Amino acid sequence: MAMDYSDALGAEFREVRGATYDGKPVRVVSGARTYATDPDDLWDALTNIERIPRWFLPITGDLRLGGRYQLEGNAAGEITRCDPPEALDATWEFGGHVSWVTVRLAFDGHGTRLTLEHTMLKDEAGEEHWTQFGPGATGVGWDLSFLGLALHLDSGGAPIDREANDAWMASDAGKAFMRACADAWGAAHIAAGEAPDVARAMAARTGAAYVGK
């Protein structure tokens, strides 16, 4: 089934904020979107190990409380909360660093609202990367995941055509989408208190990194 990218949309809401985690300062990058499906179906799309590769990445592991997962070529981690169909928490272990991802689902009268938060330590190890790219480095990746999930759900659960998806991402439209997402994260960063010129420069570098120039 052909996927329709004409109205490509990632997150509908973005937020950047500071917080503490286990007494340590962290940064939280949060995105949300409402999908036209019920919580049980959305939960299944997010946690069914056979369904996840249809819209995200190949995955192995045990997706239940205390289990571990491995995304092919990407992060691994442990499931630290699993309360279907409302709440899923996991560690996100990638590149020698550990961060934390939480997913919350809530029926909002029009569909199911998915809120995803990615929490990262504000430490020396990640400071250079943050200073260069800001929240968009993480955020744009999640935008693409939000889009992939929508395409999967809107098609009745069909898998994304990877070849067509890669072609779209390499197209002018796909590149414009990624730049727009980077700019939107820049705007969220400004709303969180970052200096506009600093946030916009970070967003520009993020967009360039995603589109390859």
N, C-alpha and C positions, 0 to 999 in steps of 0.2 A: 504493500500500500504506500502510495506517494505521500510524503510528509509536506505540510504546508508551512513554509517559513515566512510567508508574506507579512504576517503580523507578529513576528518574533518578539517575545517578551520574556525577560528573566524574572527578577523579583519585582513586586509591586511596591514594596516598602523596604527601605534600607536604613540602618542605624549603626553608628560607631560610638562606643563609649568606653570609659575606663571603669575598672572595678577591682576587686580583690578576690583571689582564689587561694584558699588555704593560707590566708594571711599575706600573700604575695601580690604585688600589683600586676594586673593583666589588662589586655585590650580585648574588647568583645566586638566582633563584626556580626551583625544580625540582618537577616533578610526574611521576608515573608511574602506569601502569595496564596490566593484562594483558588482552589481547583474545583471544577464542576463535577464532583463525585462525592461519595459518602466516606466517612472516616475509615470504615473497614476496608474499602477498596484502596484508598490511599495508603493505609498502613501496610496492606499486602504488597503494594508496589514498592514500598520502601524497605521491606523486611523479608520478602520471599526471595530466597537465594537463587531460584530459577528465573525470577522475574526481573531482578535488579539489572542483569546484563542487557536487558532489552532497551534500557534507556540510559544506563550509567556505565559501569565498567564490569568486566568479569570479576567474580568474587568467590572466594572459598572460605570455609570456616563454619562456625557454629553460632548462628545469630539468635542466641538467647542469653539471659542473664548469666554473666560470668564467662561466656564463650568468647573466642577470639575470631577475628576476621582478617582477611588479606585481600585488598583490591589489587588487581593485576597491574603492576608497574606503578603503583601509587601507595597509599597509606595502609597500615595495618593498625590493629588496636583491640581493645577489650570492651565488651558490652557491659556497662556499669548500671544501667537502668533499662527495664523493658516492661512497660505497662500498656499493653495493647487495649484500644487503638489510640492512645493519647500521648505517650511519652517514651522516648528512646534517647539514652545517653551513651556515649562511647568515647574512649580515648582515640586520638588521631596521631599516630606515630609515623613520622616521615622525616627523612633526612637527618636522623639522629636527634630530632626534637619531638617532644610530646606536647600536644595541645588537646582541647576537648571540644566535642561537638554535641549539642543537644537539639533534639527535634521535638516539637510539640504540635499536635493536631487538635483542632477544635471546629465543630460544626458552627457556621456563622449565619445560617438561614438561606444562604445562596450556594453553598458548597462547603468544602472543608478548607480551613485556613491552615497552612503549614508555616510554622515559624522555626527557622534554623539559626542557631547561634554557634559561632566558632570562637572559642576563647583561647588566647595565646598569652604566654608569659611576656611581661614587659622586662626583658633582660638583655644583657650584653650580646648574647648569642644571636638574637633575632633583630637587634636594633639597626644594624646596617641595612638589612633587607627592608625593614619598615621605613627607614629614612629615605630610601630610594623609591619605594613603590607605594607605601601607605596601605590602606585597607583594600584597595582594588586588586592587589596581587592574589589575595584569598577570595575577595568578593566576586570578581569576574568569573572565576572558576565555578563558584556556586550559582551565579546567574546562568551559566551554560547548563548546569545540572537542572535548575528550575525549568529551563526551556525544554531540555530533553524529556523531563518527566511530563510536561504538558503535552508534547507531541505524542508520547506513548499513551497517555490517558485519552487524548482526543481521538486517537486512531482505534479505540476499543481494546487497547492492550497490545497492539502489534509492536514488534521490535523496530527500532530506528534503523533505517538503511544507512549503514556506516559510510558507504561510498558516497551517497548523496549528501550526507551530513558533512563529510570532509570537503566536498566540493563547495557546499554553501559557506563553510567557514573560510575557505580560500577566496570566495567571491567578494566583490565590493560590498554587497549587502551584509555578508557575514562580518566583514571587517568593521563596517559601520556600526553593527550591533555591539561588537566588543568594545569599540571606542566609546560608544554611548554609555555602556555599562560602567566603564572606567570613569567617565565623567560624572556619572550619577553617584558613584562611590566618593568621588572628590567632593561633590556637593554635600553628601552626608558627613564627610570629614569636616567640612567647613561648619556645618550645623553643630558639630560636636565641639567646636572651638578652635580648630586649626586655622592658621593664617591662610586667607584665600590664595595668595600667590604660591605658598608652599604646597597646599593641597592640590591645586591645579597642575603644578609641575609634577607631583607624584602621579596624578592621574594620567597625564600625558605620557610619562615613562611607562606606566602600566599598559596603556593602550598600545603603545609601540611594541612592547614586549610580546603582547598577545597576537598582534597582526604580523609581526616579523620585520618591522622597520620603524 
